[in-house]
């Protein structure tokens, strides 16, 4: 079966249909994905953006859980130093109970300085804060009393899962080593970093999985790809340039690049508009497809046509 990953970050730039329409469309798409056995729904987090990037993925995830029955919820990624560890433990436990054990967390330190300023957090301490949060979550989810910052506390309820998975994300060697010590997995697009994670995990008695084969960016399906490119381009340009600005300021690396034209956007390889048959070929090559239907606030009517075409003409080839 082809793995199908569905991502939402719910950016709503001024030229989009607006946050309310996008939120409702995303919930309907989540139900649709659940009915058609998608592999997971991925929700991301950022704060204080001009375009309303989803700031509360757990709240939105609860709405998704209430509207679906089986699809796993992957929070990829949450900027955990911006959250109180005890409250995060409570919220994740409640959501895991509500969703019947469908929660996986990807914990990250983030890289946007304005977010740390917004929450009055010290960005220089983010590595230590990530480590503290993961350690606290594991202690909290025993349901027993434990010591936290010089006081004794207890978190209830515990998650439904006996071991709620905690992965870590990162783009520097220190993050990879930290994941090897503390996490159940590591999310990165850099093979060399993943090897650092594996070495550290092995040193701590863990059995890391092999580096996953990268999927070919975000996939959009159309009978007429060039026509969809014209509609998609302003939204994809908004997304990749917004990320590119953040990353340039932080001197960090990711899959996103700042570009100034549709041609440069196509050449970046991050977004692919393909026919159903081309999508089938990509699915056979990679074994997984990443869908981002509402990218940059794309009109839900356009997004639905691409999503339905994928379900109706691509997925049957893998059943």
FIVOLUM-162266 format. One record per residue (C-alpha): residue in three letters; x, y, z. Coordinates in Angstrom, 1 decimal, padded with zeros to 4 digits. Example, Ala and Ser with C-alpha at 12.3 -4.5 7.8 and 13.67 -1.06 7.14 Angstrom:
BEGIN
+------+--------+--------+--------+
: code :      u :      v :      w :
+------+--------+--------+--------+
:  Ala :  012.3 : -004.5 :  007.8 :
:  Ser :  013.7 : -001.1 :  007.1 :
+------+--------+--------+--------+
//
This chain:
BEGIN
+------+--------+--------+--------+
: code :      u :      v :      w :
+------+--------+--------+--------+
:  Unk :  000.0 :  000.0 :  000.0 :
:  Unk :  001.3 :  003.4 : -000.9 :
:  Unk :  002.0 :  005.6 :  002.1 :
:  Unk :  000.1 :  008.9 :  001.9 :
:  Unk :  001.0 :  011.7 :  004.3 :
:  Unk : -001.2 :  014.8 :  004.5 :
:  Unk :  000.2 :  018.0 :  005.9 :
:  Unk : -001.5 :  021.2 :  007.2 :
:  Unk :  000.2 :  024.3 :  008.5 :
:  Unk : -002.8 :  026.6 :  007.6 :
:  Unk : -001.0 :  029.7 :  006.5 :
:  Unk : -003.6 :  032.2 :  005.4 :
:  Unk : -001.8 :  035.1 :  003.6 :
:  Unk : -003.9 :  038.2 :  002.7 :
:  Unk : -004.6 :  036.9 : -000.8 :
:  Unk : -006.0 :  033.6 :  000.5 :
:  Unk : -009.6 :  032.8 :  001.3 :
:  Unk : -009.0 :  033.3 :  005.0 :
:  Unk : -008.3 :  031.3 :  008.1 :
:  Unk : -011.9 :  030.2 :  008.8 :
:  Unk : -012.4 :  028.7 :  005.4 :
:  Unk : -009.0 :  027.0 :  005.5 :
:  Unk : -009.6 :  025.5 :  008.9 :
:  Unk : -013.0 :  024.1 :  007.9 :
:  Unk : -011.6 :  022.8 :  004.7 :
:  Unk : -008.7 :  021.1 :  006.5 :
:  Unk : -011.1 :  019.3 :  008.9 :
:  Unk : -013.2 :  018.1 :  005.9 :
:  Unk : -010.0 :  016.9 :  004.2 :
:  Unk : -009.0 :  015.1 :  007.4 :
:  Unk : -012.3 :  013.2 :  007.4 :
:  Unk : -011.8 :  012.3 :  003.7 :
:  Unk : -008.2 :  011.1 :  004.4 :
:  Unk : -009.5 :  009.0 :  007.2 :
:  Unk : -012.1 :  007.3 :  005.0 :
:  Unk : -009.5 :  006.6 :  002.4 :
:  Unk : -006.8 :  005.1 :  004.7 :
:  Unk : -004.2 :  007.8 :  004.4 :
:  Unk : -001.1 :  007.0 :  006.5 :
:  Unk : -001.1 :  010.1 :  008.8 :
:  Unk : -002.0 :  013.8 :  009.2 :
:  Unk :  000.9 :  016.1 :  010.0 :
:  Unk :  000.4 :  019.3 :  011.9 :
:  Unk :  003.0 :  022.0 :  012.3 :
:  Unk :  003.5 :  025.0 :  014.7 :
:  Unk :  004.8 :  028.6 :  014.4 :
:  Unk :  003.8 :  031.8 :  016.2 :
:  Unk :  003.2 :  035.5 :  015.5 :
:  Unk :  003.4 :  035.2 :  011.7 :
:  Unk :  001.8 :  037.7 :  009.3 :
:  Unk : -000.1 :  034.8 :  007.7 :
:  Unk : -001.6 :  033.1 :  010.7 :
:  Unk :  000.5 :  030.0 :  010.6 :
:  Unk : -001.1 :  027.4 :  012.9 :
:  Unk :  000.0 :  028.3 :  016.4 :
:  Unk : -002.0 :  025.7 :  018.3 :
:  Unk : -001.6 :  022.3 :  016.6 :
:  Unk : -002.9 :  020.4 :  019.7 :
:  Unk : -006.1 :  022.3 :  019.7 :
:  Unk : -006.5 :  021.7 :  016.0 :
:  Unk : -005.5 :  018.1 :  016.4 :
:  Unk : -008.3 :  017.6 :  018.9 :
:  Unk : -010.7 :  018.8 :  016.3 :
:  Unk : -009.2 :  016.4 :  013.8 :
:  Unk : -009.4 :  013.5 :  016.3 :
:  Unk : -013.1 :  014.2 :  016.9 :
:  Unk : -013.8 :  014.1 :  013.2 :
:  Unk : -011.8 :  011.0 :  012.4 :
:  Unk : -011.7 :  007.4 :  013.6 :
:  Unk : -008.3 :  005.8 :  012.8 :
:  Unk : -005.8 :  008.1 :  011.0 :
:  Unk : -002.6 :  008.8 :  013.1 :
:  Unk : -001.9 :  012.3 :  014.2 :
:  Unk :  001.8 :  013.4 :  013.8 :
:  Unk :  002.7 :  016.7 :  015.4 :
:  Unk :  005.7 :  017.6 :  013.2 :
:  Unk :  007.1 :  019.6 :  014.6 :
:  Unk :  006.2 :  021.3 :  017.9 :
:  Unk :  008.6 :  023.9 :  019.3 :
:  Unk :  008.6 :  022.4 :  022.8 :
:  Unk :  010.7 :  025.1 :  024.6 :
:  Unk :  007.8 :  027.5 :  024.0 :
:  Unk :  005.5 :  025.3 :  026.1 :
:  Unk :  005.3 :  024.6 :  029.8 :
:  Unk :  006.4 :  020.9 :  030.0 :
:  Unk :  003.8 :  019.9 :  032.5 :
:  Unk :  000.9 :  021.5 :  030.6 :
:  Unk :  002.3 :  019.9 :  027.4 :
:  Unk :  002.3 :  016.5 :  029.1 :
:  Unk : -001.3 :  017.0 :  030.2 :
:  Unk : -002.5 :  018.2 :  026.7 :
:  Unk : -000.8 :  015.4 :  024.9 :
:  Unk : -002.1 :  012.8 :  027.3 :
:  Unk : -005.7 :  014.0 :  027.0 :
:  Unk : -005.4 :  014.1 :  023.2 :
:  Unk : -004.0 :  010.6 :  023.1 :
:  Unk : -007.0 :  009.4 :  025.2 :
:  Unk : -009.4 :  011.3 :  023.0 :
:  Unk : -008.0 :  010.0 :  019.8 :
:  Unk : -007.7 :  006.4 :  021.1 :
:  Unk : -003.9 :  006.3 :  021.0 :
:  Unk : -003.2 :  008.0 :  017.7 :
:  Unk : -000.7 :  010.7 :  018.8 :
:  Unk :  003.0 :  010.9 :  017.8 :
:  Unk :  005.1 :  014.0 :  018.8 :
:  Unk :  008.1 :  015.4 :  016.9 :
:  Unk :  009.8 :  017.7 :  019.4 :
:  Unk :  012.0 :  020.5 :  018.0 :
:  Unk :  013.9 :  023.5 :  019.4 :
:  Unk :  012.9 :  025.9 :  016.6 :
:  Unk :  015.0 :  028.5 :  015.0 :
:  Unk :  012.9 :  031.7 :  014.8 :
:  Unk :  014.1 :  034.3 :  017.2 :
:  Unk :  010.9 :  036.3 :  017.3 :
:  Unk :  009.0 :  033.3 :  018.7 :
:  Unk :  011.4 :  033.1 :  021.6 :
:  Unk :  011.0 :  036.8 :  022.2 :
:  Unk :  007.2 :  036.5 :  022.0 :
:  Unk :  007.2 :  033.9 :  024.8 :
:  Unk :  010.0 :  035.5 :  026.8 :
:  Unk :  012.2 :  032.4 :  026.4 :
:  Unk :  016.0 :  032.3 :  026.1 :
:  Unk :  016.8 :  030.9 :  022.7 :
:  Unk :  020.4 :  030.1 :  023.8 :
:  Unk :  018.9 :  027.5 :  026.2 :
:  Unk :  016.7 :  025.8 :  023.6 :
:  Unk :  018.8 :  022.5 :  023.6 :
:  Unk :  018.6 :  022.2 :  027.3 :
:  Unk :  014.9 :  023.0 :  027.3 :
:  Unk :  014.2 :  020.4 :  024.6 :
:  Unk :  016.0 :  017.8 :  026.8 :
:  Unk :  014.1 :  018.9 :  029.9 :
:  Unk :  010.8 :  018.7 :  028.1 :
:  Unk :  011.3 :  015.2 :  026.8 :
:  Unk :  012.6 :  013.9 :  030.2 :
:  Unk :  009.6 :  015.6 :  031.9 :
:  Unk :  007.1 :  014.0 :  029.4 :
:  Unk :  008.4 :  010.6 :  030.1 :
:  Unk :  008.3 :  011.0 :  033.9 :
:  Unk :  004.8 :  012.7 :  033.7 :
:  Unk :  003.3 :  009.9 :  031.7 :
:  Unk :  004.0 :  007.3 :  034.4 :
:  Unk :  001.2 :  008.9 :  036.4 :
:  Unk :  003.5 :  008.8 :  039.5 :
:  Unk :  004.8 :  011.6 :  041.6 :
:  Unk :  008.2 :  013.0 :  040.4 :
:  Unk :  010.4 :  016.0 :  041.0 :
:  Unk :  010.2 :  018.9 :  038.6 :
:  Unk :  012.1 :  022.2 :  039.2 :
:  Unk :  012.4 :  021.7 :  042.9 :
:  Unk :  008.8 :  020.6 :  043.6 :
:  Unk :  006.9 :  017.3 :  043.5 :
:  Unk :  004.2 :  017.0 :  040.9 :
:  Unk :  001.9 :  014.4 :  039.3 :
:  Unk :  000.3 :  014.5 :  035.8 :
:  Unk : -003.0 :  012.7 :  035.1 :
:  Unk : -004.4 :  011.2 :  033.1 :
:  Unk : -001.7 :  009.2 :  031.4 :
:  Unk : -001.7 :  008.7 :  027.6 :
:  Unk : -003.7 :  005.7 :  026.3 :
:  Unk : -000.5 :  004.5 :  024.6 :
:  Unk :  001.9 :  002.8 :  027.0 :
:  Unk :  004.7 :  004.5 :  025.2 :
:  Unk :  003.6 :  007.6 :  023.3 :
:  Unk :  006.3 :  008.0 :  020.6 :
:  Unk :  008.5 :  011.1 :  020.9 :
:  Unk :  010.7 :  011.8 :  017.9 :
:  Unk :  013.0 :  014.8 :  017.6 :
:  Unk :  013.7 :  017.1 :  014.7 :
:  Unk :  016.8 :  019.2 :  014.1 :
:  Unk :  019.4 :  020.4 :  011.6 :
:  Unk :  022.6 :  020.4 :  013.7 :
:  Unk :  024.8 :  017.6 :  015.2 :
:  Unk :  023.9 :  018.5 :  018.7 :
:  Unk :  020.2 :  017.9 :  018.0 :
:  Unk :  021.0 :  014.6 :  016.4 :
:  Unk :  023.0 :  013.4 :  019.4 :
:  Unk :  020.3 :  014.6 :  021.7 :
:  Unk :  017.8 :  012.6 :  019.8 :
:  Unk :  020.0 :  009.5 :  020.0 :
:  Unk :  020.0 :  009.8 :  023.8 :
:  Unk :  016.4 :  010.8 :  024.4 :
:  Unk :  014.1 :  010.2 :  021.5 :
:  Unk :  012.4 :  007.3 :  019.7 :
:  Unk :  013.5 :  008.7 :  016.3 :
:  Unk :  015.0 :  011.6 :  014.5 :
:  Unk :  013.5 :  013.7 :  011.7 :
:  Unk :  016.0 :  015.3 :  009.3 :
:  Unk :  016.6 :  015.7 :  005.6 :
:  Unk :  020.4 :  015.4 :  006.0 :
:  Unk :  021.8 :  011.8 :  005.8 :
:  Unk :  025.0 :  012.8 :  007.7 :
:  Unk :  023.0 :  014.1 :  010.6 :
:  Unk :  020.9 :  010.9 :  010.7 :
:  Unk :  024.1 :  008.9 :  010.9 :
:  Unk :  025.1 :  010.9 :  014.0 :
:  Unk :  021.7 :  010.1 :  015.5 :
:  Unk :  022.1 :  006.4 :  014.7 :
:  Unk :  025.6 :  006.2 :  016.3 :
:  Unk :  024.4 :  007.9 :  019.4 :
:  Unk :  021.2 :  005.8 :  019.6 :
:  Unk :  023.3 :  002.6 :  019.2 :
:  Unk :  025.6 :  003.8 :  022.0 :
:  Unk :  022.6 :  004.1 :  024.2 :
:  Unk :  021.3 :  000.6 :  023.5 :
:  Unk :  018.7 :  001.5 :  021.0 :
:  Unk :  018.0 :  000.1 :  017.5 :
:  Unk :  017.5 :  003.0 :  015.1 :
:  Unk :  015.7 :  002.5 :  011.8 :
:  Unk :  017.6 :  003.1 :  008.6 :
:  Unk :  017.5 :  006.6 :  007.1 :
:  Unk :  014.1 :  006.9 :  005.3 :
:  Unk :  014.0 :  007.4 :  001.5 :
:  Unk :  013.1 :  011.0 :  000.9 :
:  Unk :  009.8 :  011.7 : -000.8 :
:  Unk :  009.9 :  014.0 : -003.8 :
:  Unk :  008.6 :  017.1 : -002.2 :
:  Unk :  004.9 :  018.1 : -002.1 :
:  Unk :  002.7 :  016.4 : -004.7 :
:  Unk : -000.3 :  018.0 : -006.5 :
:  Unk : -002.3 :  016.0 : -009.0 :
:  Unk : -003.9 :  017.5 : -012.1 :
:  Unk : -005.1 :  016.5 : -015.5 :
:  Unk : -003.6 :  019.7 : -016.8 :
:  Unk : -000.5 :  020.4 : -014.7 :
:  Unk :  000.5 :  023.7 : -016.3 :
:  Unk : -003.0 :  025.2 : -015.5 :
:  Unk : -002.6 :  024.1 : -011.9 :
:  Unk :  000.9 :  025.5 : -011.7 :
:  Unk : -000.5 :  029.0 : -012.5 :
:  Unk : -003.0 :  028.7 : -009.7 :
:  Unk : -000.6 :  027.1 : -007.2 :
:  Unk :  002.5 :  029.3 : -007.8 :
:  Unk :  001.6 :  032.4 : -005.7 :
:  Unk :  000.8 :  030.2 : -002.7 :
:  Unk :  003.9 :  028.0 : -003.0 :
:  Unk :  006.1 :  031.1 : -003.5 :
:  Unk :  004.6 :  032.6 : -000.4 :
:  Unk :  005.4 :  029.5 :  001.6 :
:  Unk :  009.0 :  028.8 :  000.4 :
:  Unk :  010.0 :  032.4 :  000.7 :
:  Unk :  008.5 :  032.8 :  004.2 :
:  Unk :  010.6 :  029.8 :  005.3 :
:  Unk :  013.6 :  031.1 :  003.3 :
:  Unk :  013.5 :  034.4 :  005.2 :
:  Unk :  013.4 :  032.6 :  008.6 :
:  Unk :  016.3 :  030.3 :  007.6 :
:  Unk :  018.4 :  033.1 :  006.2 :
:  Unk :  018.0 :  035.0 :  009.5 :
:  Unk :  018.9 :  031.9 :  011.5 :
:  Unk :  021.7 :  030.7 :  009.2 :
:  Unk :  020.1 :  027.2 :  009.2 :
:  Unk :  019.3 :  024.7 :  006.5 :
:  Unk :  016.1 :  023.0 :  005.3 :
:  Unk :  014.3 :  021.8 :  002.2 :
:  Unk :  013.0 :  025.3 :  001.5 :
:  Unk :  014.7 :  028.0 : -000.6 :
:  Unk :  013.9 :  031.6 : -001.4 :
:  Unk :  013.0 :  031.9 : -005.1 :
:  Unk :  011.7 :  034.8 : -007.3 :
:  Unk :  009.8 :  033.1 : -010.2 :
:  Unk :  007.6 :  030.2 : -011.2 :
:  Unk :  010.6 :  028.7 : -013.1 :
:  Unk :  012.8 :  028.9 : -010.1 :
:  Unk :  010.0 :  027.4 : -008.0 :
:  Unk :  009.7 :  024.4 : -010.4 :
:  Unk :  013.5 :  024.0 : -010.5 :
:  Unk :  013.7 :  023.8 : -006.6 :
:  Unk :  012.1 :  020.4 : -006.7 :
:  Unk :  010.0 :  021.0 : -003.6 :
:  Unk :  006.7 :  021.2 : -005.4 :
:  Unk :  005.5 :  018.8 : -008.1 :
:  Unk :  002.4 :  019.2 : -010.2 :
:  Unk :  001.9 :  015.9 : -012.0 :
:  Unk : -000.7 :  013.9 : -013.9 :
:  Unk : -002.3 :  010.9 : -012.2 :
:  Unk :  000.0 :  008.5 : -014.1 :
:  Unk :  003.1 :  010.5 : -013.2 :
:  Unk :  002.0 :  010.3 : -009.6 :
:  Unk :  001.6 :  006.6 : -009.8 :
:  Unk :  005.1 :  006.3 : -011.1 :
:  Unk :  006.5 :  008.5 : -008.3 :
:  Unk :  004.6 :  006.4 : -005.8 :
:  Unk :  006.1 :  003.2 : -007.1 :
:  Unk :  009.6 :  004.8 : -007.0 :
:  Unk :  009.4 :  006.2 : -003.5 :
:  Unk :  006.7 :  004.2 : -001.8 :
:  Unk :  005.2 :  007.4 : -000.2 :
:  Unk :  003.5 :  010.6 : -001.3 :
:  Unk :  003.4 :  013.8 :  000.7 :
:  Unk :  000.3 :  016.0 :  000.1 :
:  Unk :  000.0 :  019.6 :  001.2 :
:  Unk : -003.3 :  020.6 : -000.4 :
:  Unk : -003.9 :  023.9 :  001.3 :
:  Unk : -000.3 :  025.1 :  000.7 :
:  Unk :  000.1 :  028.9 :  001.3 :
:  Unk : -003.7 :  029.3 :  001.7 :
:  Unk : -004.6 :  027.7 : -001.7 :
:  Unk : -008.3 :  028.0 : -002.5 :
:  Unk : -009.9 :  024.8 : -001.1 :
:  Unk : -011.9 :  024.4 : -004.3 :
:  Unk : -008.6 :  024.0 : -006.2 :
:  Unk : -007.1 :  021.9 : -003.4 :
:  Unk : -010.1 :  019.5 : -003.4 :
:  Unk : -009.8 :  018.8 : -007.1 :
:  Unk : -006.2 :  017.7 : -006.7 :
:  Unk : -006.9 :  015.7 : -003.6 :
:  Unk : -009.9 :  013.9 : -005.1 :
:  Unk : -007.9 :  013.2 : -008.3 :
:  Unk : -005.2 :  011.5 : -006.2 :
:  Unk : -007.8 :  009.3 : -004.4 :
:  Unk : -009.8 :  008.4 : -007.5 :
:  Unk : -007.0 :  007.9 : -010.0 :
:  Unk : -003.8 :  007.2 : -008.1 :
:  Unk : -004.6 :  005.2 : -005.0 :
:  Unk : -006.5 :  002.4 : -006.9 :
:  Unk : -003.2 :  001.5 : -008.6 :
:  Unk : -001.8 :  000.5 : -005.3 :
:  Unk : -004.7 : -001.6 : -004.0 :
+------+--------+--------+--------+
//
